[in-house]
Amino acid sequence: MIFIDLKFLGLQHVIGTAVLDGPSGVTLIDPGPTSCLPALESALSDHGRALSDVKTILLTHIHLDHAGATGTLLARLPGASVYVHQRGAPHLIDPVKLLASATRLYGTNMARFWGEVRPVPADRVHPLAGGERLEVAGRTLEVQYTPGHASHHVSYLDTTTGIAYVGDTGGIRVVEGYIKAPTPPPDIDLELWEESLQKIERWKPSALVLTHFGLVHDVPDHLRKFRGALSRMAALVRETLAADGTDEERIQRFVDDMRADVRRVLSDEDAAATEAAAAFDQLWLGLARYWRKQSIECNGH
């Protein structure tokens, strides 16, 4: 396995792509956004491969930082195909709703952050439900449905190496020493997330690959710390919702707390990469939506 830094916005350790190389060609797991395609192509060349060698794209989910380049890649690779959860597949084929949702979050930064987002031909999309075994790049990968971060999230286990490719389900860790939970709207579900973590643990993986960012070897310790980070962030957002003020004021309190927390641990460069991997205001929005939904459901009963 090769892990490529896509140098998102010129920063290191923000978004990465896993590359599986085998006799049948190259498989990419989460190719990233189109804005990073030059970095991906250059890194493949450094390893003696070219984009034309790519035969398969595996997506953990369809968020643009993970999957935005898929349509652009397939337009250049007429023999390649893509695997994605069945809930995400329609939005690859017709990304209008996906782009509208992303635009609400990123506004005028859409083009700079993500670049082109092209539709994927339906006949080249293989929907997944979880439980499948895929034969790619000369190895067998098990698929598990792992929602919580996104309703269309899956994870992959390489049965030969024991490495699990967990997208955003395993959190964000741009460098060792600081973990945060990626909790943007609209799909955050803490109960489902815990179930997904337990599914990953039942695999007993030798290591995790996080899209943000890289290989984690001490899996039990990482998942323990990640659970703590997710719990603390969820509690902090709940506290802001209980306090007086506008949502703008609540978001600012949360962002200020997160920035102070990360800068106590990391260098300015690593702190910037951590925030670029998932903007702090969006983390509040996703968790606030979760808590408000919980309140509505409780009041409804």
Short mmCIF file of the C-alpha atoms (twelve columns), coordinates in Angstrom:
data_MODEL
# 
_entry.id   MODEL 
# 
loop_
_atom_site.group_PDB 
_atom_site.id 
_atom_site.type_symbol 
_atom_site.label_atom_id 
_atom_site.label_alt_id 
_atom_site.label_comp_id 
_atom_site.label_asym_id 
_atom_site.label_seq_id 
_atom_site.Cartn_x 
_atom_site.Cartn_y 
_atom_site.Cartn_z 
_atom_site.pdbx_PDB_model_num 
ATOM 1   C CA . MET A 1   0.000   0.000   0.000   1 
ATOM 2   C CA . ILE A 2   1.187   3.492   -0.913  1 
ATOM 3   C CA . PHE A 3   -0.325  6.508   0.817   1 
ATOM 4   C CA . ILE A 4   -0.195  9.733   -1.180  1 
ATOM 5   C CA . ASP A 5   -0.404  13.221  0.305   1 
ATOM 6   C CA . LEU A 6   -2.626  15.248  -2.023  1 
ATOM 7   C CA . LYS A 7   -1.228  18.576  -0.694  1 
ATOM 8   C CA . PHE A 8   -4.697  20.082  -0.363  1 
ATOM 9   C CA . LEU A 9   -4.482  23.901  -0.531  1 
ATOM 10  C CA . GLY A 10  -0.723  23.529  -0.419  1 
ATOM 11  C CA . LEU A 11  -0.843  22.013  3.071   1 
ATOM 12  C CA . GLN A 12  0.600   18.701  4.197   1 
ATOM 13  C CA . HIS A 13  -1.316  15.900  5.928   1 
ATOM 14  C CA . VAL A 14  -4.833  17.131  5.123   1 
ATOM 15  C CA . ILE A 15  -6.140  14.655  2.510   1 
ATOM 16  C CA . GLY A 16  -4.543  11.406  1.414   1 
ATOM 17  C CA . THR A 17  -5.260  8.681   -1.129  1 
ATOM 18  C CA . ALA A 18  -4.429  5.021   -0.562  1 
ATOM 19  C CA . VAL A 19  -3.000  3.210   -3.582  1 
ATOM 20  C CA . LEU A 20  -3.155  -0.561  -3.969  1 
ATOM 21  C CA . ASP A 21  -0.909  -1.853  -6.735  1 
ATOM 22  C CA . GLY A 22  -1.263  -5.319  -8.223  1 
ATOM 23  C CA . PRO A 23  -0.863  -7.319  -11.424 1 
ATOM 24  C CA . SER A 24  -4.338  -6.298  -12.589 1 
ATOM 25  C CA . GLY A 25  -3.596  -2.586  -12.175 1 
ATOM 26  C CA . VAL A 26  -3.976  0.158   -9.590  1 
ATOM 27  C CA . THR A 27  -6.840  0.691   -7.145  1 
ATOM 28  C CA . LEU A 28  -7.378  4.090   -5.505  1 
ATOM 29  C CA . ILE A 29  -9.212  4.365   -2.204  1 
ATOM 30  C CA . ASP A 30  -10.695 7.879   -1.928  1 
ATOM 31  C CA . PRO A 31  -9.021  9.744   -4.810  1 
ATOM 32  C CA . GLY A 32  -9.760  13.146  -3.282  1 
ATOM 33  C CA . PRO A 33  -10.977 16.284  -5.070  1 
ATOM 34  C CA . THR A 34  -10.225 17.282  -8.643  1 
ATOM 35  C CA . SER A 35  -8.269  20.277  -7.332  1 
ATOM 36  C CA . CYS A 36  -5.666  17.757  -6.110  1 
ATOM 37  C CA . LEU A 37  -5.401  15.651  -9.276  1 
ATOM 38  C CA . PRO A 38  -2.036  17.162  -10.289 1 
ATOM 39  C CA . ALA A 39  -0.564  16.070  -6.933  1 
ATOM 40  C CA . LEU A 40  -2.068  12.594  -7.307  1 
ATOM 41  C CA . GLU A 41  -0.753  12.190  -10.847 1 
ATOM 42  C CA . SER A 42  2.715   13.428  -9.874  1 
ATOM 43  C CA . ALA A 43  2.930   11.089  -6.883  1 
ATOM 44  C CA . LEU A 44  1.848   8.081   -8.954  1 
ATOM 45  C CA . SER A 45  4.578   8.943   -11.444 1 
ATOM 46  C CA . ASP A 46  7.124   9.102   -8.611  1 
ATOM 47  C CA . HIS A 47  6.151   5.504   -7.791  1 
ATOM 48  C CA . GLY A 48  6.455   4.355   -11.398 1 
ATOM 49  C CA . ARG A 49  2.739   4.401   -12.126 1 
ATOM 50  C CA . ALA A 50  0.387   6.586   -14.159 1 
ATOM 51  C CA . LEU A 51  -3.283  7.507   -13.926 1 
ATOM 52  C CA . SER A 52  -3.838  5.253   -16.923 1 
ATOM 53  C CA . ASP A 53  -2.921  2.290   -14.682 1 
ATOM 54  C CA . VAL A 54  -5.944  2.933   -12.436 1 
ATOM 55  C CA . LYS A 55  -8.606  0.259   -12.929 1 
ATOM 56  C CA . THR A 56  -10.724 0.613   -9.783  1 
ATOM 57  C CA . ILE A 57  -11.778 3.399   -7.436  1 
ATOM 58  C CA . LEU A 58  -13.113 2.497   -4.002  1 
ATOM 59  C CA . LEU A 59  -14.952 5.244   -2.141  1 
ATOM 60  C CA . THR A 60  -15.521 5.231   1.595   1 
ATOM 61  C CA . HIS A 61  -18.174 7.911   0.995   1 
ATOM 62  C CA . ILE A 62  -19.079 10.653  -1.472  1 
ATOM 63  C CA . HIS A 63  -18.019 13.839  0.336   1 
ATOM 64  C CA . LEU A 64  -16.019 15.973  -2.067  1 
ATOM 65  C CA . ASP A 65  -12.735 15.789  -0.145  1 
ATOM 66  C CA . HIS A 66  -12.854 12.014  -0.628  1 
ATOM 67  C CA . ALA A 67  -14.670 11.498  -3.922  1 
ATOM 68  C CA . GLY A 68  -14.867 14.784  -5.824  1 
ATOM 69  C CA . ALA A 69  -12.417 13.713  -8.527  1 
ATOM 70  C CA . THR A 70  -14.202 10.449  -9.338  1 
ATOM 71  C CA . GLY A 71  -16.155 11.661  -12.368 1 
ATOM 72  C CA . THR A 72  -13.166 13.530  -13.769 1 
ATOM 73  C CA . LEU A 73  -10.980 10.452  -13.362 1 
ATOM 74  C CA . LEU A 74  -13.449 8.114   -15.020 1 
ATOM 75  C CA . ALA A 75  -13.749 10.482  -17.978 1 
ATOM 76  C CA . ARG A 76  -10.006 10.004  -18.469 1 
ATOM 77  C CA . LEU A 77  -10.080 6.280   -17.671 1 
ATOM 78  C CA . PRO A 78  -12.635 4.549   -19.919 1 
ATOM 79  C CA . GLY A 79  -11.812 1.111   -18.498 1 
ATOM 80  C CA . ALA A 80  -12.115 2.006   -14.814 1 
ATOM 81  C CA . SER A 81  -15.051 1.507   -12.448 1 
ATOM 82  C CA . VAL A 82  -16.062 2.751   -9.006  1 
ATOM 83  C CA . TYR A 83  -17.475 1.071   -5.886  1 
ATOM 84  C CA . VAL A 84  -19.567 3.133   -3.458  1 
ATOM 85  C CA . HIS A 85  -22.348 2.562   -0.935  1 
ATOM 86  C CA . GLN A 86  -25.773 2.246   -2.511  1 
ATOM 87  C CA . ARG A 87  -26.984 5.421   -0.780  1 
ATOM 88  C CA . GLY A 88  -24.173 7.411   -2.329  1 
ATOM 89  C CA . ALA A 89  -24.350 5.925   -5.821  1 
ATOM 90  C CA . PRO A 90  -27.241 8.101   -7.129  1 
ATOM 91  C CA . HIS A 91  -25.364 11.255  -6.093  1 
ATOM 92  C CA . LEU A 92  -22.268 10.206  -8.046  1 
ATOM 93  C CA . ILE A 93  -24.404 9.609   -11.110 1 
ATOM 94  C CA . ASP A 94  -26.287 12.906  -10.689 1 
ATOM 95  C CA . PRO A 95  -24.366 15.203  -8.304  1 
ATOM 96  C CA . VAL A 96  -26.813 18.149  -8.409  1 
ATOM 97  C CA . LYS A 97  -28.070 17.667  -4.828  1 
ATOM 98  C CA . LEU A 98  -24.572 16.857  -3.550  1 
ATOM 99  C CA . LEU A 99  -23.213 20.068  -5.063  1 
ATOM 100 C CA . ALA A 100 -26.107 22.135  -3.726  1 
ATOM 101 C CA . SER A 101 -25.480 20.795  -0.219  1 
ATOM 102 C CA . ALA A 102 -21.730 21.405  -0.489  1 
ATOM 103 C CA . THR A 103 -22.288 24.916  -1.817  1 
ATOM 104 C CA . ARG A 104 -24.325 25.787  1.271   1 
ATOM 105 C CA . LEU A 105 -21.269 24.888  3.353   1 
ATOM 106 C CA . TYR A 106 -18.420 26.191  1.187   1 
ATOM 107 C CA . GLY A 107 -19.994 29.010  -0.831  1 
ATOM 108 C CA . THR A 108 -17.504 30.848  -3.004  1 
ATOM 109 C CA . ASN A 109 -14.723 28.416  -2.028  1 
ATOM 110 C CA . MET A 110 -16.245 25.515  -3.982  1 
ATOM 111 C CA . ALA A 111 -14.052 25.839  -7.069  1 
ATOM 112 C CA . ARG A 112 -10.859 26.603  -5.130  1 
ATOM 113 C CA . PHE A 113 -11.331 23.738  -2.683  1 
ATOM 114 C CA . TRP A 114 -12.728 21.012  -4.910  1 
ATOM 115 C CA . GLY A 115 -12.420 21.906  -8.576  1 
ATOM 116 C CA . GLU A 116 -14.594 20.181  -11.166 1 
ATOM 117 C CA . VAL A 117 -17.201 17.627  -10.037 1 
ATOM 118 C CA . ARG A 118 -18.389 15.561  -12.987 1 
ATOM 119 C CA . PRO A 119 -21.187 12.977  -13.089 1 
ATOM 120 C CA . VAL A 120 -20.155 9.327   -13.157 1 
ATOM 121 C CA . PRO A 121 -21.749 7.114   -15.835 1 
ATOM 122 C CA . ALA A 122 -24.254 4.809   -14.161 1 
ATOM 123 C CA . ASP A 123 -22.930 1.696   -15.883 1 
ATOM 124 C CA . ARG A 124 -19.554 2.162   -14.210 1 
ATOM 125 C CA . VAL A 125 -20.894 2.450   -10.654 1 
ATOM 126 C CA . HIS A 126 -21.052 -0.673  -8.463  1 
ATOM 127 C CA . PRO A 127 -23.318 -0.084  -5.447  1 
ATOM 128 C CA . LEU A 128 -22.364 -1.679  -2.115  1 
ATOM 129 C CA . ALA A 129 -24.521 -2.575  0.863   1 
ATOM 130 C CA . GLY A 130 -21.849 -3.966  3.182   1 
ATOM 131 C CA . GLY A 131 -20.820 -7.585  3.562   1 
ATOM 132 C CA . GLU A 132 -19.285 -7.912  0.089   1 
ATOM 133 C CA . ARG A 133 -15.833 -9.301  -0.711  1 
ATOM 134 C CA . LEU A 134 -14.065 -7.498  -3.534  1 
ATOM 135 C CA . GLU A 135 -11.147 -8.802  -5.575  1 
ATOM 136 C CA . VAL A 136 -8.983  -5.803  -6.497  1 
ATOM 137 C CA . ALA A 137 -5.270  -5.274  -7.166  1 
ATOM 138 C CA . GLY A 138 -4.554  -8.933  -6.495  1 
ATOM 139 C CA . ARG A 139 -6.096  -8.998  -3.015  1 
ATOM 140 C CA . THR A 140 -9.417  -9.535  -1.257  1 
ATOM 141 C CA . LEU A 141 -11.133 -6.661  0.532   1 
ATOM 142 C CA . GLU A 142 -14.076 -7.091  2.872   1 
ATOM 143 C CA . VAL A 143 -16.676 -4.318  2.906   1 
ATOM 144 C CA . GLN A 144 -18.502 -3.135  6.014   1 
ATOM 145 C CA . TYR A 145 -21.247 -0.500  6.207   1 
ATOM 146 C CA . THR A 146 -20.006 2.112   8.713   1 
ATOM 147 C CA . PRO A 147 -22.394 5.074   9.043   1 
ATOM 148 C CA . GLY A 148 -22.289 7.721   11.756  1 
ATOM 149 C CA . HIS A 149 -20.194 10.286  9.921   1 
ATOM 150 C CA . ALA A 150 -22.221 9.782   6.736   1 
ATOM 151 C CA . SER A 151 -25.197 7.602   5.873   1 
ATOM 152 C CA . HIS A 152 -23.317 6.384   2.773   1 
ATOM 153 C CA . HIS A 153 -20.043 5.434   4.464   1 
ATOM 154 C CA . VAL A 154 -18.308 2.063   4.067   1 
ATOM 155 C CA . SER A 155 -14.942 0.760   5.233   1 
ATOM 156 C CA . TYR A 156 -12.661 -1.812  3.621   1 
ATOM 157 C CA . LEU A 157 -10.463 -4.504  5.181   1 
ATOM 158 C CA . ASP A 158 -7.516  -5.967  3.274   1 
ATOM 159 C CA . THR A 159 -7.695  -9.593  4.381   1 
ATOM 160 C CA . THR A 160 -4.023  -10.190 3.570   1 
ATOM 161 C CA . THR A 161 -2.424  -7.302  5.463   1 
ATOM 162 C CA . GLY A 162 -5.167  -6.700  8.027   1 
ATOM 163 C CA . ILE A 163 -5.178  -2.992  7.160   1 
ATOM 164 C CA . ALA A 164 -8.598  -1.330  7.392   1 
ATOM 165 C CA . TYR A 165 -9.386  1.690   5.234   1 
ATOM 166 C CA . VAL A 166 -11.890 3.574   7.359   1 
ATOM 167 C CA . GLY A 167 -12.282 6.972   5.677   1 
ATOM 168 C CA . ASP A 168 -13.691 9.366   8.278   1 
ATOM 169 C CA . THR A 169 -15.175 6.763   10.630  1 
ATOM 170 C CA . GLY A 170 -11.853 6.560   12.505  1 
ATOM 171 C CA . GLY A 171 -11.542 10.314  12.910  1 
ATOM 172 C CA . ILE A 172 -8.916  12.893  11.953  1 
ATOM 173 C CA . ARG A 173 -5.299  12.766  13.080  1 
ATOM 174 C CA . VAL A 174 -3.006  14.835  10.896  1 
ATOM 175 C CA . VAL A 175 -0.086  14.060  13.200  1 
ATOM 176 C CA . GLU A 176 0.230   11.866  16.257  1 
ATOM 177 C CA . GLY A 177 -0.884  13.628  19.395  1 
ATOM 178 C CA . TYR A 178 -4.214  15.186  18.460  1 
ATOM 179 C CA . ILE A 179 -7.433  13.548  17.294  1 
ATOM 180 C CA . LYS A 180 -10.723 15.189  16.392  1 
ATOM 181 C CA . ALA A 181 -14.015 13.926  15.064  1 
ATOM 182 C CA . PRO A 182 -15.248 14.984  11.608  1 
ATOM 183 C CA . THR A 183 -18.862 15.957  12.313  1 
ATOM 184 C CA . PRO A 184 -20.183 18.095  9.420   1 
ATOM 185 C CA . PRO A 185 -23.909 18.065  8.577   1 
ATOM 186 C CA . PRO A 186 -26.201 16.454  7.662   1 
ATOM 187 C CA . ASP A 187 -25.740 12.796  8.691   1 
ATOM 188 C CA . ILE A 188 -24.062 12.771  12.121  1 
ATOM 189 C CA . ASP A 189 -25.465 9.992   14.299  1 
ATOM 190 C CA . LEU A 190 -23.527 9.174   17.466  1 
ATOM 191 C CA . GLU A 191 -25.260 5.850   18.117  1 
ATOM 192 C CA . LEU A 192 -24.632 4.569   14.594  1 
ATOM 193 C CA . TRP A 193 -21.049 5.817   14.810  1 
ATOM 194 C CA . GLU A 194 -20.410 3.721   17.902  1 
ATOM 195 C CA . GLU A 195 -21.884 0.672   16.180  1 
ATOM 196 C CA . SER A 196 -19.560 1.296   13.230  1 
ATOM 197 C CA . LEU A 197 -16.517 1.529   15.500  1 
ATOM 198 C CA . GLN A 198 -17.481 -1.801  17.007  1 
ATOM 199 C CA . LYS A 199 -17.718 -3.330  13.525  1 
ATOM 200 C CA . ILE A 200 -14.200 -2.114  12.782  1 
ATOM 201 C CA . GLU A 201 -12.944 -3.501  16.100  1 
ATOM 202 C CA . ARG A 202 -14.430 -6.915  15.304  1 
ATOM 203 C CA . TRP A 203 -12.167 -7.007  12.259  1 
ATOM 204 C CA . LYS A 204 -9.171  -6.809  14.640  1 
ATOM 205 C CA . PRO A 205 -7.266  -4.742  12.049  1 
ATOM 206 C CA . SER A 206 -3.480  -4.566  12.147  1 
ATOM 207 C CA . ALA A 207 -3.676  -0.863  11.260  1 
ATOM 208 C CA . LEU A 208 -6.125  1.825   10.185  1 
ATOM 209 C CA . VAL A 209 -5.771  4.129   7.215   1 
ATOM 210 C CA . LEU A 210 -7.387  7.532   7.805   1 
ATOM 211 C CA . THR A 211 -8.026  9.766   4.826   1 
ATOM 212 C CA . HIS A 212 -7.067  12.597  7.219   1 
ATOM 213 C CA . PHE A 213 -4.308  11.387  7.605   1 
ATOM 214 C CA . GLY A 214 -2.332  8.207   7.110   1 
ATOM 215 C CA . LEU A 215 -1.529  4.939   8.856   1 
ATOM 216 C CA . VAL A 216 -2.403  4.281   12.508  1 
ATOM 217 C CA . HIS A 217 -0.776  1.191   14.030  1 
ATOM 218 C CA . ASP A 218 -2.003  1.206   17.644  1 
ATOM 219 C CA . VAL A 219 -5.638  0.615   16.757  1 
ATOM 220 C CA . PRO A 220 -7.133  0.067   20.262  1 
ATOM 221 C CA . ASP A 221 -5.426  3.166   21.666  1 
ATOM 222 C CA . HIS A 222 -6.437  5.287   18.704  1 
ATOM 223 C CA . LEU A 223 -10.081 4.245   18.836  1 
ATOM 224 C CA . ARG A 224 -10.191 4.818   22.591  1 
ATOM 225 C CA . LYS A 225 -8.840  8.345   22.134  1 
ATOM 226 C CA . PHE A 226 -11.137 8.982   19.193  1 
ATOM 227 C CA . ARG A 227 -14.200 8.014   21.209  1 
ATOM 228 C CA . GLY A 228 -13.078 10.469  23.872  1 
ATOM 229 C CA . ALA A 229 -12.623 13.253  21.326  1 
ATOM 230 C CA . LEU A 230 -16.041 12.635  19.778  1 
ATOM 231 C CA . SER A 231 -17.690 12.580  23.208  1 
ATOM 232 C CA . ARG A 232 -16.007 15.822  24.308  1 
ATOM 233 C CA . MET A 233 -16.951 17.632  21.111  1 
ATOM 234 C CA . ALA A 234 -20.548 16.429  21.320  1 
ATOM 235 C CA . ALA A 235 -20.785 17.577  24.955  1 
ATOM 236 C CA . LEU A 236 -19.298 20.969  24.130  1 
ATOM 237 C CA . VAL A 237 -21.821 21.560  21.347  1 
ATOM 238 C CA . ARG A 238 -24.647 20.491  23.649  1 
ATOM 239 C CA . GLU A 239 -23.436 23.019  26.232  1 
ATOM 240 C CA . THR A 240 -23.470 25.808  23.659  1 
ATOM 241 C CA . LEU A 241 -27.026 24.906  22.665  1 
ATOM 242 C CA . ALA A 242 -28.133 25.190  26.295  1 
ATOM 243 C CA . ALA A 243 -26.575 28.653  26.608  1 
ATOM 244 C CA . ASP A 244 -28.194 31.945  25.668  1 
ATOM 245 C CA . GLY A 245 -27.259 33.599  22.403  1 
ATOM 246 C CA . THR A 246 -27.547 33.178  18.657  1 
ATOM 247 C CA . ASP A 247 -26.199 30.238  16.689  1 
ATOM 248 C CA . GLU A 248 -23.510 32.524  15.310  1 
ATOM 249 C CA . GLU A 249 -22.360 33.243  18.868  1 
ATOM 250 C CA . ARG A 250 -22.522 29.558  19.785  1 
ATOM 251 C CA . ILE A 251 -20.462 28.608  16.749  1 
ATOM 252 C CA . GLN A 252 -17.864 31.231  17.586  1 
ATOM 253 C CA . ARG A 253 -17.513 29.941  21.156  1 
ATOM 254 C CA . PHE A 254 -17.062 26.404  19.873  1 
ATOM 255 C CA . VAL A 255 -14.550 27.450  17.198  1 
ATOM 256 C CA . ASP A 256 -12.556 29.493  19.720  1 
ATOM 257 C CA . ASP A 257 -12.454 26.534  22.119  1 
ATOM 258 C CA . MET A 258 -11.373 24.123  19.372  1 
ATOM 259 C CA . ARG A 259 -8.650  26.442  18.095  1 
ATOM 260 C CA . ALA A 260 -7.279  26.979  21.580  1 
ATOM 261 C CA . ASP A 261 -7.350  23.239  22.229  1 
ATOM 262 C CA . VAL A 262 -5.509  22.248  19.048  1 
ATOM 263 C CA . ARG A 263 -2.892  24.970  19.438  1 
ATOM 264 C CA . ARG A 264 -2.045  23.756  22.918  1 
ATOM 265 C CA . VAL A 265 -0.843  20.523  21.338  1 
ATOM 266 C CA . LEU A 266 0.238   21.177  17.753  1 
ATOM 267 C CA . SER A 267 2.458   23.556  15.828  1 
ATOM 268 C CA . ASP A 268 0.786   26.346  13.862  1 
ATOM 269 C CA . GLU A 269 1.334   24.394  10.626  1 
ATOM 270 C CA . ASP A 270 -0.216  21.187  11.972  1 
ATOM 271 C CA . ALA A 271 -3.049  23.129  13.598  1 
ATOM 272 C CA . ALA A 272 -3.843  24.737  10.229  1 
ATOM 273 C CA . ALA A 273 -3.851  21.311  8.555   1 
ATOM 274 C CA . THR A 274 -6.166  19.948  11.257  1 
ATOM 275 C CA . GLU A 275 -8.643  22.750  10.695  1 
ATOM 276 C CA . ALA A 276 -8.374  22.447  6.897   1 
ATOM 277 C CA . ALA A 277 -9.281  18.745  7.162   1 
ATOM 278 C CA . ALA A 278 -12.638 19.707  8.715   1 
ATOM 279 C CA . ALA A 279 -13.606 23.308  9.395   1 
ATOM 280 C CA . PHE A 280 -14.500 23.814  13.059  1 
ATOM 281 C CA . ASP A 281 -17.719 25.733  12.352  1 
ATOM 282 C CA . GLN A 282 -18.980 22.784  10.304  1 
ATOM 283 C CA . LEU A 283 -18.229 20.403  13.172  1 
ATOM 284 C CA . TRP A 284 -20.560 22.463  15.345  1 
ATOM 285 C CA . LEU A 285 -23.264 22.488  12.664  1 
ATOM 286 C CA . GLY A 286 -23.309 18.707  12.307  1 
ATOM 287 C CA . LEU A 287 -23.441 18.017  16.040  1 
ATOM 288 C CA . ALA A 288 -25.996 20.767  16.653  1 
ATOM 289 C CA . ARG A 289 -28.218 19.234  13.991  1 
ATOM 290 C CA . TYR A 290 -27.853 15.842  15.698  1 
ATOM 291 C CA . TRP A 291 -28.763 17.198  19.155  1 
ATOM 292 C CA . ARG A 292 -31.728 19.182  17.856  1 
ATOM 293 C CA . LYS A 293 -33.005 16.156  15.992  1 
ATOM 294 C CA . GLN A 294 -32.699 14.130  19.199  1 
ATOM 295 C CA . SER A 295 -34.678 16.780  21.078  1 
ATOM 296 C CA . ILE A 296 -37.443 16.771  18.484  1 
ATOM 297 C CA . GLU A 297 -37.668 12.965  18.562  1 
ATOM 298 C CA . CYS A 298 -37.799 12.927  22.373  1 
ATOM 299 C CA . ASN A 299 -40.508 15.608  22.476  1 
ATOM 300 C CA . GLY A 300 -42.430 13.748  19.810  1 
ATOM 301 C CA . HIS A 301 -42.621 10.703  22.069  1 
# 
